[in-house]
Amino acid sequence: WKHRRSIIAFIPAMMVMVMIFGFSGDEGEESASLSLRVTEIVVTCAENLLPQSVTEDWVHEEKVQDWHVLVRKAAHMTEYALLTITLFLGFGWNKVQDKRRILYALIICFVYACIDEIHQRFIPGRSGNILDVLIDTSGGILAMIVPMIRLQVAKRRK
């Protein structure tokens, strides 16, 4: 049972990995189209939420193009933040100490980002990019800031 519990703890991380792999398998045009639709929603929300004095000079289509890369990279960071959190929780369920949980989760995040970029090299209209590995991994690092701070606070209390 203990072995099964160890595996069950990582099912959420495996699901996130499958999701990332699925998005990475989209051809270039399909991926760009999806992220453009998301960017369109983000820009529309910003236009509705921000004061008119900020948005009155905006040309909607230009803003969508301006923000497209930012939204794509934020999506990468979010996916890998989620992966890192689910790995961190999986290691926790398996009673791995906090410092190692953070390290293991970040190492796997980095390795999976590398594998993902290699995978994308074989997809029409996509390319592997070391900068994307760094962006993906930075999402994981950002996700681990709270656990790292918690570790530092606990260390100071001792």
Summary of the structure (lengths in Angstrom):
residues: 158
radius of gyration: 18.8
end to end distance: 35.4
largest distance: 62.2
contacts: 447
relative contact order: 0.14
helix: 83%
strand: 0%
